[in-house]
Amino acid sequence: MSGVPPEEEPGRREGPWPVEAPEPVTITVCPDGPLLVRGSYELLDGDDRPIDPGRATVALCRCGASSIKPFCDGSHKRARFRAR
């Protein structure tokens, strides 16, 4: 027994539907390109406000040249970005 009331156990919700665990977050580094983020994630800006990614998988800029930061717009190719 954990000492936590059942209704407060992590991942437990009220209702007849099955409770699904959140999808694990994966970050894939693309060579000389963006970071691909997949899973149950939340993006926050510098003031801890949520950023709506608009999709389940996002490409985050690493080169700094994107016009839609924090998202990648392909500018790394024009900028000839090379990861170290």
Salt bridges, closest charged atoms under 4 A:
ASP32 OD2 - ARG82 NH1 3.74
ASP45 OD2 - ARG49 NE 2.94
ASP47 OD2 - ARG49 NH2 3.30
